[in-house]
Amino acid sequence: MDNITTKTQYDGTTTPVPATSVHTAGELNDRIVETQGAVTDSGQSLAAGDAGQLSKAMFANGVAAQSMFDVGGVNSIVLTPITGASGLRVATPVIKDYSLLNGAIFSFKAKYTNTGDMSVNLGQSSPGGLIGAQPLFMSDGSTEVPVGMVVADRYYEVRYDSSLDVDGAFVLLSSGVWVPEVYTGGESITFPNGVIFKQGVKAAANSTTYTITFGSPFPNNCLNVMTSYKNSGSDGNECTYSNTYTASNFKLRQIGITSSDVVWQAWGY
């Protein structure tokens, strides 16, 4: 392939450079294709005679970057300012100095509800993305996002912190998600900060120990269980308690009443 000689003008204010530089035709073609890609990725069609298409593309992508699109899969958020499944055209993670993105905040609409630990990438998920998939933590920077915390079609903000984990991590800044969103009954409620509240009622006979199994276990741990009579007795000699609990169940016992409904509450995360 032929080489093409280009001239570089020296303005006298910087270190002089050679008056001519030699580039291969392939190198110049690559630059043209790269410029065309920036234009078409912004949603424009290439138009002969329009010298402002690249600046329009830079402006459009810069504005769009303030609100990203999730083009990833379940538990694997992939954020891009460009609509469509292709996202940014990068073969491998291209940013090696992750501190360059430190503090960057991204808002987006989630594509899926999470069913486990999550990761976030920028650009595209395969083959590499802009920085590679990095973990998503709660606001403390170390706790994994609980199941159901990120809900499909909801809006979220995440912040990149290069000091976390191995190559940095994303932190969930806002969720505003209560599961269920509108309480219509049921055992469990998940607060936006990941704390989970469970409650129920058990018909308990006198001096009998029961194992109460949660409808769904706490993802990590049960912190405490409280019990009380739904309708207390009259002689003051009855009691109910729980002294053993795990993430999936607890022991309940009542003493002093032949049979009574016992209300229980459990907190965990």
FIVO-487312 format. One record per residue: x, y, z of N, C-alpha, C in turn; residue in one letter. Coordinates in pm, whole numbers, always signed. Layout:
BEGIN
{r {X, Y, Z}, {X, Y, Z}, {X, Y, Z}, "A"};
...
# end
This chain:
BEGIN
{r {+85, -119, +0}, {+0, +0, +0}, {+89, +124, +0}, "M"};
{r {+52, +224, -74}, {+132, +345, -87}, {+139, +422, +44}, "D"};
{r {+253, +489, +65}, {+266, +582, +176}, {+222, +721, +132}, "N"};
{r {+170, +798, +226}, {+124, +933, +196}, {+199, +1030, +285}, "I"};
{r {+261, +1130, +225}, {+337, +1230, +300}, {+248, +1348, +335}, "T"};
{r {+247, +1385, +463}, {+168, +1500, +507}, {+262, +1603, +568}, "T"};
{r {+227, +1728, +560}, {+308, +1836, +615}, {+252, +1881, +749}, "K"};
{r {+341, +1909, +844}, {+303, +1959, +975}, {+358, +2099, +992}, "T"};
{r {+273, +2195, +1020}, {+315, +2334, +1032}, {+361, +2363, +1174}, "Q"};
{r {+472, +2435, +1188}, {+527, +2471, +1317}, {+496, +2618, +1345}, "Y"};
{r {+431, +2645, +1460}, {+390, +2782, +1488}, {+489, +2858, +1575}, "D"};
{r {+600, +2795, +1612}, {+704, +2864, +1688}, {+684, +2865, +1838}, "G"};
{r {+574, +2806, +1887}, {+546, +2812, +2032}, {+573, +2680, +2102}, "T"};
{r {+595, +2574, +2028}, {+620, +2444, +2088}, {+746, +2385, +2027}, "T"};
{r {+786, +2271, +2077}, {+904, +2204, +2023}, {+883, +2172, +1876}, "T"};
{r {+976, +2209, +1790}, {+957, +2183, +1646}, {+941, +2034, +1618}, "P"};
{r {+863, +2004, +1518}, {+843, +1868, +1473}, {+890, +1860, +1329}, "V"};
{r {+916, +1740, +1277}, {+960, +1730, +1138}, {+862, +1799, +1044}, "P"};
{r {+917, +1859, +942}, {+833, +1932, +847}, {+738, +1840, +773}, "A"};
{r {+777, +1717, +758}, {+690, +1621, +690}, {+681, +1494, +772}, "T"};
{r {+568, +1427, +769}, {+547, +1299, +836}, {+494, +1201, +735}, "S"};
{r {+537, +1077, +746}, {+494, +975, +652}, {+392, +885, +718}, "V"};
{r {+276, +870, +657}, {+171, +782, +707}, {+133, +686, +595}, "H"};
{r {+98, +566, +634}, {+50, +472, +534}, {-94, +508, +499}, "T"};
{r {-134, +467, +380}, {-273, +489, +341}, {-367, +419, +436}, "A"};
{r {-324, +304, +488}, {-408, +230, +584}, {-433, +309, +711}, "G"};
{r {-328, +379, +760}, {-344, +460, +880}, {-443, +572, +858}, "E"};
{r {-432, +638, +743}, {-526, +746, +714}, {-667, +694, +696}, "L"};
{r {-681, +578, +634}, {-814, +519, +618}, {-876, +487, +753}, "N"};
{r {-791, +437, +847}, {-841, +406, +981}, {-896, +531, +1049}, "D"};
{r {-826, +644, +1033}, {-872, +767, +1095}, {-1005, +811, +1035}, "R"};
{r {-1019, +795, +905}, {-1145, +832, +840}, {-1259, +745, +890}, "I"};
{r {-1234, +614, +897}, {-1338, +521, +943}, {-1375, +551, +1088}, "V"};
{r {-1275, +585, +1170}, {-1301, +617, +1310}, {-1389, +741, +1323}, "E"};
{r {-1360, +842, +1242}, {-1439, +964, +1243}, {-1581, +937, +1195}, "T"};
{r {-1594, +856, +1091}, {-1727, +821, +1042}, {-1805, +744, +1148}, "Q"};
{r {-1736, +657, +1222}, {-1804, +581, +1327}, {-1860, +670, +1435}, "G"};
{r {-1785, +776, +1474}, {-1835, +870, +1575}, {-1961, +940, +1526}, "A"};
{r {-1965, +972, +1397}, {-2081, +1041, +1340}, {-2202, +949, +1336}, "V"};
{r {-2185, +827, +1283}, {-2299, +737, +1269}, {-2348, +686, +1404}, "T"};
{r {-2255, +668, +1501}, {-2297, +623, +1634}, {-2381, +728, +1706}, "D"};
{r {-2370, +853, +1664}, {-2450, +959, +1725}, {-2590, +965, +1667}, "S"};
{r {-2617, +882, +1566}, {-2750, +879, +1506}, {-2761, +954, +1376}, "G"};
{r {-2649, +1014, +1328}, {-2651, +1088, +1202}, {-2616, +996, +1085}, "Q"};
{r {-2666, +1031, +970}, {-2626, +967, +846}, {-2515, +1051, +784}, "S"};
{r {-2414, +985, +730}, {-2303, +1058, +668}, {-2355, +1144, +553}, "L"};
{r {-2317, +1271, +554}, {-2366, +1364, +453}, {-2249, +1441, +392}, "A"};
{r {-2230, +1427, +262}, {-2123, +1499, +193}, {-2147, +1650, +204}, "A"};
{r {-2041, +1723, +231}, {-2052, +1869, +237}, {-2089, +1923, +373}, "G"};
{r {-2121, +1838, +470}, {-2154, +1884, +605}, {-2030, +1870, +692}, "D"};
{r {-1957, +1979, +709}, {-1831, +1975, +786}, {-1854, +1977, +936}, "A"};
{r {-1977, +1989, +979}, {-2005, +1998, +1123}, {-2054, +1869, +1186}, "G"};
{r {-2050, +1759, +1111}, {-2107, +1635, +1165}, {-2030, +1581, +1285}, "Q"};
{r {-1896, +1591, +1282}, {-1819, +1541, +1395}, {-1846, +1621, +1521}, "L"};
{r {-1853, +1753, +1510}, {-1882, +1836, +1629}, {-2023, +1808, +1681}, "S"};
{r {-2117, +1784, +1589}, {-2252, +1748, +1631}, {-2251, +1615, +1706}, "K"};
{r {-2170, +1521, +1656}, {-2162, +1390, +1721}, {-2104, +1401, +1861}, "A"};
{r {-1998, +1482, +1876}, {-1937, +1502, +2008}, {-2037, +1564, +2105}, "M"};
{r {-2113, +1661, +2056}, {-2213, +1726, +2142}, {-2324, +1629, +2180}, "F"};
{r {-2375, +1556, +2080}, {-2487, +1463, +2105}, {-2447, +1353, +2202}, "A"};
{r {-2328, +1295, +2183}, {-2283, +1188, +2271}, {-2251, +1240, +2410}, "N"};
{r {-2201, +1365, +2418}, {-2174, +1423, +2549}, {-2300, +1446, +2629}, "G"};
{r {-2404, +1496, +2561}, {-2533, +1516, +2629}, {-2593, +1383, +2668}, "V"};
{r {-2588, +1287, +2576}, {-2648, +1156, +2604}, {-2577, +1085, +2718}, "A"};
{r {-2448, +1111, +2735}, {-2371, +1043, +2838}, {-2419, +1074, +2979}, "A"};
{r {-2495, +1182, +2994}, {-2547, +1215, +3126}, {-2663, +1123, +3166}, "Q"};
{r {-2718, +1054, +3071}, {-2821, +955, +3099}, {-2794, +836, +3010}, "S"};
{r {-2755, +725, +3070}, {-2706, +611, +2993}, {-2817, +510, +2963}, "M"};
{r {-2788, +423, +2869}, {-2876, +312, +2835}, {-2814, +182, +2888}, "F"};
{r {-2896, +98, +2950}, {-2850, -33, +2996}, {-2872, -133, +2884}, "D"};
{r {-2764, -184, +2826}, {-2774, -282, +2717}, {-2718, -417, +2760}, "V"};
{r {-2707, -437, +2892}, {-2649, -561, +2944}, {-2752, -669, +2967}, "G"};
{r {-2716, -766, +3051}, {-2802, -879, +3083}, {-2836, -882, +3230}, "G"};
{r {-2899, -990, +3276}, {-2936, -1006, +3416}, {-2809, -1006, +3502}, "V"};
{r {-2806, -919, +3604}, {-2694, -905, +3697}, {-2569, -846, +3633}, "N"};
{r {-2573, -810, +3507}, {-2457, -753, +3438}, {-2499, -626, +3364}, "S"};
{r {-2498, -515, +3434}, {-2535, -387, +3375}, {-2425, -341, +3280}, "I"};
{r {-2464, -299, +3160}, {-2369, -241, +3065}, {-2426, -107, +3022}, "V"};
{r {-2353, +1, +3048}, {-2402, +135, +3023}, {-2336, +196, +2900}, "L"};
{r {-2416, +254, +2814}, {-2366, +322, +2696}, {-2452, +444, +2667}, "T"};
{r {-2390, +553, +2618}, {-2470, +670, +2581}, {-2533, +655, +2445}, "P"};
{r {-2509, +542, +2378}, {-2556, +520, +2243}, {-2660, +411, +2244}, "I"};
{r {-2775, +434, +2184}, {-2880, +333, +2180}, {-2838, +217, +2092}, "T"};
{r {-2896, +102, +2117}, {-2865, -15, +2036}, {-2775, -110, +2111}, "G"};
{r {-2774, -235, +2070}, {-2702, -339, +2142}, {-2551, -332, +2121}, "A"};
{r {-2503, -265, +2015}, {-2360, -267, +1986}, {-2281, -180, +2082}, "S"};
{r {-2335, -66, +2120}, {-2265, +23, +2211}, {-2136, +74, +2150}, "G"};
{r {-2036, +103, +2236}, {-1908, +151, +2188}, {-1829, +36, +2127}, "L"};
{r {-1758, +63, +2019}, {-1684, -43, +1951}, {-1544, -56, +2011}, "R"};
{r {-1531, -139, +2112}, {-1402, -162, +2174}, {-1383, -312, +2192}, "V"};
{r {-1264, -361, +2155}, {-1240, -505, +2160}, {-1199, -551, +2298}, "A"};
{r {-1126, -470, +2371}, {-1081, -502, +2506}, {-1092, -377, +2590}, "T"};
{r {-1089, -392, +2725}, {-1093, -272, +2808}, {-981, -176, +2767}, "P"};
{r {-1017, -51, +2738}, {-919, +42, +2682}, {-865, +143, +2783}, "V"};
{r {-931, +159, +2896}, {-881, +253, +2997}, {-801, +174, +3100}, "I"};
{r {-671, +197, +3105}, {-586, +124, +3198}, {-571, +197, +3331}, "K"};
{r {-574, +329, +3327}, {-565, +409, +3449}, {-708, +435, +3497}, "D"};
{r {-757, +346, +3582}, {-897, +355, +3624}, {-927, +481, +3704}, "Y"};
{r {-823, +544, +3763}, {-847, +666, +3841}, {-897, +779, +3755}, "S"};
{r {-882, +769, +3623}, {-933, +873, +3535}, {-1084, +885, +3544}, "L"};
{r {-1151, +777, +3581}, {-1297, +778, +3592}, {-1345, +796, +3736}, "L"};
{r {-1252, +814, +3829}, {-1289, +822, +3969}, {-1390, +934, +3994}, "N"};
{r {-1501, +900, +4059}, {-1604, +999, +4092}, {-1709, +1018, +3985}, "G"};
{r {-1691, +954, +3869}, {-1789, +969, +3761}, {-1922, +907, +3804}, "A"};
{r {-2032, +978, +3776}, {-2166, +933, +3813}, {-2247, +906, +3687}, "I"};
{r {-2316, +794, +3685}, {-2395, +754, +3569}, {-2539, +726, +3612}, "F"};
{r {-2634, +783, +3541}, {-2775, +752, +3567}, {-2827, +668, +3451}, "S"};
{r {-2919, +578, +3482}, {-2968, +487, +3379}, {-3099, +422, +3422}, "F"};
{r {-3165, +363, +3327}, {-3286, +286, +3350}, {-3251, +138, +3341}, "K"};
{r {-3274, +64, +3448}, {-3234, -76, +3453}, {-3314, -160, +3353}, "A"};
{r {-3244, -251, +3289}, {-3308, -338, +3190}, {-3367, -463, +3255}, "K"};
{r {-3303, -510, +3364}, {-3348, -633, +3430}, {-3350, -614, +3581}, "Y"};
{r {-3427, -698, +3650}, {-3424, -707, +3796}, {-3314, -804, +3836}, "T"};
{r {-3230, -765, +3933}, {-3117, -851, +3967}, {-3161, -972, +4049}, "N"};
{r {-3095, -1083, +4023}, {-3121, -1208, +4096}, {-3000, -1252, +4176}, "T"};
{r {-2895, -1170, +4178}, {-2773, -1202, +4250}, {-2678, -1086, +4249}, "G"};
{r {-2549, -1112, +4280}, {-2447, -1007, +4277}, {-2440, -944, +4138}, "D"};
{r {-2405, -815, +4135}, {-2411, -742, +4009}, {-2275, -684, +3970}, "M"};
{r {-2261, -657, +3840}, {-2144, -586, +3788}, {-2191, -476, +3694}, "S"};
{r {-2102, -379, +3670}, {-2131, -268, +3579}, {-2013, -253, +3484}, "V"};
{r {-2041, -233, +3357}, {-1938, -206, +3257}, {-1983, -86, +3175}, "N"};
{r {-1890, -28, +3103}, {-1921, +86, +3018}, {-1889, +50, +2873}, "L"};
{r {-1980, +80, +2786}, {-1957, +57, +2644}, {-2029, -65, +2593}, "G"};
{r {-1976, -184, +2621}, {-2040, -308, +2581}, {-1985, -420, +2666}, "Q"};
{r {-2060, -529, +2677}, {-2021, -638, +2764}, {-1921, -732, +2698}, "S"};
{r {-1927, -747, +2568}, {-1840, -840, +2498}, {-1788, -773, +2372}, "S"};
{r {-1657, -783, +2347}, {-1561, -864, +2421}, {-1496, -798, +2541}, "P"};
{r {-1502, -663, +2553}, {-1428, -606, +2665}, {-1494, -490, +2736}, "G"};
{r {-1550, -397, +2661}, {-1605, -277, +2721}, {-1496, -173, +2746}, "G"};
{r {-1536, -62, +2804}, {-1443, +49, +2824}, {-1346, +21, +2939}, "L"};
{r {-1395, -35, +3048}, {-1308, -63, +3164}, {-1318, -208, +3210}, "I"};
{r {-1402, -287, +3146}, {-1424, -423, +3195}, {-1530, -423, +3303}, "G"};
{r {-1595, -536, +3324}, {-1702, -547, +3424}, {-1645, -531, +3565}, "A"};
{r {-1700, -435, +3641}, {-1657, -410, +3778}, {-1777, -431, +3872}, "Q"};
{r {-1753, -475, +3996}, {-1864, -506, +4086}, {-1946, -382, +4125}, "P"};
{r {-2072, -406, +4158}, {-2162, -301, +4207}, {-2191, -327, +4354}, "L"};
{r {-2162, -227, +4439}, {-2181, -239, +4582}, {-2288, -141, +4630}, "F"};
{r {-2335, -165, +4753}, {-2421, -69, +4819}, {-2338, +52, +4859}, "M"};
{r {-2400, +151, +4923}, {-2333, +279, +4949}, {-2215, +267, +5045}, "S"};
{r {-2203, +154, +5120}, {-2088, +138, +5209}, {-1962, +97, +5134}, "D"};
{r {-1976, +65, +5005}, {-1860, +33, +4923}, {-1809, -108, +4936}, "G"};
{r {-1882, -195, +5009}, {-1834, -333, +5025}, {-1946, -437, +5022}, "S"};
{r {-2069, -397, +5056}, {-2180, -491, +5060}, {-2237, -513, +4921}, "T"};
{r {-2249, -640, +4880}, {-2307, -671, +4750}, {-2453, -626, +4747}, "E"};
{r {-2501, -590, +4629}, {-2640, -546, +4613}, {-2733, -664, +4639}, "V"};
{r {-2831, -650, +4730}, {-2921, -762, +4760}, {-3007, -799, +4640}, "P"};
{r {-3054, -922, +4641}, {-3144, -969, +4536}, {-3268, -880, +4532}, "V"};
{r {-3307, -836, +4412}, {-3427, -755, +4396}, {-3408, -608, +4425}, "G"};
{r {-3285, -564, +4457}, {-3263, -423, +4486}, {-3271, -338, +4359}, "M"};
{r {-3220, -391, +4249}, {-3230, -324, +4120}, {-3347, -386, +4044}, "V"};
{r {-3444, -305, +4009}, {-3568, -353, +3949}, {-3578, -303, +3805}, "V"};
{r {-3620, -390, +3716}, {-3633, -354, +3575}, {-3722, -232, +3557}, "A"};
{r {-3683, -145, +3465}, {-3758, -26, +3425}, {-3758, +82, +3533}, "D"};
{r {-3668, +71, +3632}, {-3652, +178, +3731}, {-3524, +256, +3703}, "R"};
{r {-3518, +379, +3755}, {-3404, +466, +3731}, {-3309, +464, +3850}, "Y"};
{r {-3177, +461, +3821}, {-3075, +450, +3925}, {-2957, +540, +3894}, "Y"};
{r {-2876, +565, +3997}, {-2748, +635, +3980}, {-2639, +550, +4043}, "E"};
{r {-2526, +538, +3973}, {-2410, +468, +4028}, {-2289, +559, +4016}, "V"};
{r {-2195, +542, +4108}, {-2072, +624, +4109}, {-1952, +530, +4105}, "R"};
{r {-1855, +563, +4022}, {-1734, +481, +4012}, {-1631, +529, +4112}, "Y"};
{r {-1574, +434, +4189}, {-1471, +464, +4288}, {-1351, +374, +4259}, "D"};
{r {-1241, +433, +4212}, {-1125, +355, +4172}, {-1051, +294, +4290}, "S"};
{r {-1083, +336, +4413}, {-1012, +284, +4531}, {-1073, +154, +4583}, "S"};
{r {-1189, +116, +4532}, {-1257, -2, +4584}, {-1216, -129, +4508}, "L"};
{r {-1227, -242, +4577}, {-1204, -373, +4518}, {-1064, -377, +4454}, "D"};
{r {-1049, -452, +4343}, {-918, -467, +4279}, {-892, -356, +4178}, "V"};
{r {-981, -343, +4082}, {-968, -241, +3978}, {-1077, -135, +3988}, "D"};
{r {-1123, -110, +4111}, {-1232, -16, +4130}, {-1366, -86, +4129}, "G"};
{r {-1470, -13, +4168}, {-1606, -69, +4172}, {-1705, +45, +4162}, "A"};
{r {-1830, +8, +4133}, {-1938, +105, +4129}, {-2019, +96, +4258}, "F"};
{r {-2069, +212, +4302}, {-2150, +220, +4424}, {-2289, +268, +4386}, "V"};
{r {-2391, +200, +4437}, {-2529, +238, +4410}, {-2564, +358, +4497}, "L"};
{r {-2585, +473, +4434}, {-2613, +596, +4508}, {-2759, +610, +4544}, "L"};
{r {-2847, +574, +4451}, {-2989, +591, +4475}, {-3065, +476, +4414}, "S"};
{r {-3167, +432, +4484}, {-3251, +325, +4430}, {-3398, +361, +4442}, "S"};
{r {-3438, +407, +4561}, {-3578, +441, +4578}, {-3669, +322, +4562}, "G"};
{r {-3615, +202, +4581}, {-3694, +81, +4556}, {-3736, +18, +4688}, "V"};
{r {-3862, -1, +4702}, {-3916, -79, +4812}, {-3978, -204, +4750}, "W"};
{r {-3945, -320, +4802}, {-3998, -444, +4748}, {-4086, -510, +4854}, "V"};
{r {-4220, -518, +4832}, {-4289, -469, +4713}, {-4304, -316, +4716}, "P"};
{r {-4323, -255, +4599}, {-4334, -110, +4592}, {-4457, -61, +4668}, "E"};
{r {-4571, -127, +4649}, {-4694, -97, +4720}, {-4728, -218, +4805}, "V"};
{r {-4730, -201, +4937}, {-4752, -316, +5025}, {-4899, -357, +5023}, "Y"};
{r {-4923, -481, +4984}, {-5059, -536, +4980}, {-5068, -664, +5062}, "T"};
{r {-4974, -682, +5154}, {-4971, -803, +5234}, {-4843, -880, +5206}, "G"};
{r {-4827, -989, +5276}, {-4707, -1069, +5256}, {-4611, -1057, +5372}, "G"};
{r {-4512, -1145, +5373}, {-4422, -1158, +5487}, {-4308, -1058, +5487}, "E"};
{r {-4255, -1022, +5369}, {-4126, -954, +5362}, {-4133, -819, +5292}, "S"};
{r {-4053, -723, +5343}, {-4036, -592, +5281}, {-3887, -561, +5280}, "I"};
{r {-3835, -516, +5165}, {-3694, -477, +5153}, {-3685, -325, +5146}, "T"};
{r {-3609, -266, +5237}, {-3590, -122, +5240}, {-3484, -81, +5138}, "F"};
{r {-3485, +47, +5095}, {-3387, +91, +4994}, {-3242, +70, +5034}, "P"};
{r {-3212, +66, +5165}, {-3073, +47, +5207}, {-3034, -100, +5220}, "N"};
{r {-3124, -191, +5183}, {-3093, -333, +5186}, {-3141, -405, +5310}, "G"};
{r {-3185, -332, +5412}, {-3240, -396, +5532}, {-3376, -459, +5498}, "V"};
{r {-3401, -578, +5551}, {-3523, -652, +5520}, {-3602, -676, +5648}, "I"};
{r {-3732, -652, +5641}, {-3824, -674, +5752}, {-3920, -787, +5716}, "F"};
{r {-3936, -883, +5807}, {-4030, -993, +5787}, {-4122, -1001, +5909}, "K"};
{r {-4246, -1045, +5886}, {-4341, -1055, +5997}, {-4443, -1165, +5970}, "Q"};
{r {-4507, -1210, +6078}, {-4608, -1314, +6063}, {-4677, -1342, +6195}, "G"};
{r {-4768, -1439, +6194}, {-4844, -1480, +6312}, {-4841, -1632, +6319}, "V"};
{r {-4822, -1687, +6440}, {-4821, -1832, +6461}, {-4914, -1870, +6574}, "K"};
{r {-5007, -1963, +6549}, {-5092, -2017, +6654}, {-5009, -2116, +6736}, "A"};
{r {-4984, -2083, +6863}, {-4891, -2160, +6944}, {-4959, -2218, +7067}, "A"};
{r {-4938, -2346, +7092}, {-4990, -2414, +7211}, {-4895, -2388, +7329}, "A"};
{r {-4944, -2409, +7450}, {-4868, -2385, +7571}, {-4744, -2474, +7577}, "N"};
{r {-4630, -2417, +7611}, {-4505, -2489, +7636}, {-4463, -2575, +7516}, "S"};
{r {-4486, -2525, +7397}, {-4449, -2596, +7276}, {-4355, -2509, +7193}, "T"};
{r {-4248, -2570, +7143}, {-4150, -2498, +7061}, {-4178, -2523, +6913}, "T"};
{r {-4177, -2418, +6836}, {-4204, -2428, +6693}, {-4084, -2373, +6615}, "Y"};
{r {-4059, -2433, +6499}, {-3960, -2379, +6405}, {-4035, -2305, +6296}, "T"};
{r {-4012, -2174, +6288}, {-4075, -2090, +6186}, {-3974, -2070, +6072}, "I"};
{r {-4010, -2117, +5954}, {-3923, -2103, +5837}, {-3971, -1984, +5753}, "T"};
{r {-3879, -1893, +5724}, {-3915, -1776, +5643}, {-3956, -1820, +5502}, "F"};
{r {-4051, -1745, +5446}, {-4092, -1774, +5309}, {-3976, -1765, +5212}, "G"};
{r {-3885, -1671, +5235}, {-3759, -1661, +5163}, {-3653, -1622, +5264}, "S"};
{r {-3536, -1685, +5263}, {-3435, -1656, +5365}, {-3374, -1517, +5346}, "P"};
{r {-3316, -1463, +5452}, {-3237, -1341, +5439}, {-3114, -1372, +5355}, "F"};
{r {-3078, -1286, +5259}, {-2962, -1314, +5174}, {-2832, -1332, +5252}, "P"};
{r {-2819, -1258, +5364}, {-2694, -1263, +5440}, {-2713, -1315, +5583}, "N"};
{r {-2798, -1246, +5660}, {-2807, -1281, +5800}, {-2936, -1225, +5861}, "N"};
{r {-2988, -1295, +5961}, {-3098, -1244, +6044}, {-3037, -1177, +6166}, "C"};
{r {-3077, -1052, +6191}, {-3018, -976, +6301}, {-3088, -1000, +6434}, "L"};
{r {-3221, -1005, +6432}, {-3295, -1031, +6556}, {-3438, -1071, +6524}, "N"};
{r {-3504, -1133, +6622}, {-3644, -1173, +6612}, {-3715, -1128, +6739}, "V"};
{r {-3832, -1066, +6724}, {-3912, -1024, +6838}, {-4048, -1091, +6831}, "M"};
{r {-4101, -1130, +6946}, {-4232, -1196, +6952}, {-4320, -1129, +7058}, "T"};
{r {-4450, -1139, +7037}, {-4546, -1089, +7135}, {-4680, -1157, +7111}, "S"};
{r {-4766, -1156, +7212}, {-4900, -1210, +7195}, {-4985, -1116, +7110}, "Y"};
{r {-5063, -1176, +7024}, {-5157, -1095, +6946}, {-5266, -1043, +7038}, "K"};
{r {-5315, -1129, +7129}, {-5411, -1089, +7232}, {-5357, -1141, +7364}, "N"};
{r {-5306, -1052, +7451}, {-5239, -1095, +7573}, {-5339, -1151, +7673}, "S"};
{r {-5287, -1236, +7763}, {-5370, -1295, +7868}, {-5400, -1195, +7978}, "G"};
{r {-5465, -1241, +8081}, {-5511, -1150, +8186}, {-5439, -1169, +8319}, "S"};
{r {-5366, -1282, +8337}, {-5309, -1305, +8470}, {-5165, -1256, +8480}, "D"};
{r {-5103, -1220, +8369}, {-4969, -1164, +8374}, {-4859, -1267, +8391}, "G"};
{r {-4889, -1395, +8384}, {-4789, -1500, +8405}, {-4746, -1568, +8275}, "N"};
{r {-4791, -1514, +8160}, {-4759, -1577, +8034}, {-4644, -1503, +7967}, "E"};
{r {-4572, -1572, +7876}, {-4464, -1509, +7801}, {-4443, -1583, +7669}, "C"};
{r {-4381, -1514, +7578}, {-4344, -1574, +7449}, {-4205, -1524, +7413}, "T"};
{r {-4125, -1608, +7346}, {-3988, -1568, +7317}, {-3931, -1649, +7201}, "Y"};
{r {-3819, -1598, +7150}, {-3740, -1669, +7050}, {-3594, -1656, +7090}, "S"};
{r {-3523, -1766, +7100}, {-3383, -1759, +7143}, {-3286, -1821, +7043}, "N"};
{r {-3336, -1867, +6931}, {-3250, -1924, +6827}, {-3300, -1879, +6691}, "T"};
{r {-3214, -1818, +6610}, {-3255, -1777, +6476}, {-3137, -1782, +6380}, "Y"};
{r {-3170, -1809, +6254}, {-3071, -1812, +6145}, {-3127, -1730, +6029}, "T"};
{r {-3056, -1729, +5917}, {-3102, -1655, +5801}, {-3228, -1716, +5741}, "A"};
{r {-3257, -1843, +5771}, {-3371, -1911, +5709}, {-3484, -1945, +5805}, "S"};
{r {-3460, -1947, +5938}, {-3567, -1985, +6031}, {-3534, -1938, +6173}, "N"};
{r {-3632, -1957, +6262}, {-3609, -1928, +6403}, {-3701, -2016, +6489}, "F"};
{r {-3668, -2027, +6620}, {-3748, -2102, +6716}, {-3841, -2007, +6790}, "K"};
{r {-3966, -2049, +6806}, {-4066, -1969, +6878}, {-4131, -2056, +6985}, "L"};
{r {-4156, -1997, +7103}, {-4219, -2071, +7212}, {-4303, -1975, +7297}, "R"};
{r {-4418, -2022, +7342}, {-4499, -1942, +7433}, {-4536, -2028, +7554}, "Q"};
{r {-4543, -1963, +7670}, {-4571, -2033, +7796}, {-4678, -1957, +7871}, "I"};
{r {-4778, -2029, +7921}, {-4874, -1968, +8012}, {-5016, -1964, +7960}, "G"};
{r {-5037, -1983, +7830}, {-5172, -1981, +7773}, {-5192, -2110, +7695}, "I"};
{r {-5308, -2171, +7716}, {-5336, -2299, +7650}, {-5310, -2293, +7500}, "T"};
{r {-5359, -2190, +7435}, {-5334, -2169, +7292}, {-5352, -2021, +7261}, "S"};
{r {-5259, -1965, +7184}, {-5267, -1823, +7154}, {-5193, -1793, +7023}, "S"};
{r {-5239, -1689, +6954}, {-5167, -1642, +6837}, {-5049, -1556, +6882}, "D"};
{r {-4932, -1589, +6829}, {-4811, -1515, +6863}, {-4765, -1438, +6738}, "V"};
{r {-4747, -1307, +6753}, {-4698, -1222, +6644}, {-4546, -1218, +6649}, "V"};
{r {-4481, -1235, +6536}, {-4335, -1229, +6532}, {-4287, -1128, +6427}, "W"};
{r {-4172, -1068, +6453}, {-4107, -975, +6360}, {-3958, -1010, +6353}, "Q"};
{r {-3902, -1011, +6233}, {-3761, -1042, +6215}, {-3696, -936, +6127}, "A"};
{r {-3573, -899, +6163}, {-3495, -801, +6086}, {-3364, -862, +6040}, "W"};
{r {-3325, -829, +5919}, {-3199, -881, +5868}, {-3159, -807, +5741}, "G"};
{r {-3070, -869, +5666}, {-3023, -806, +5541}, {-2970, -913, +5445}, "Y"};
# end
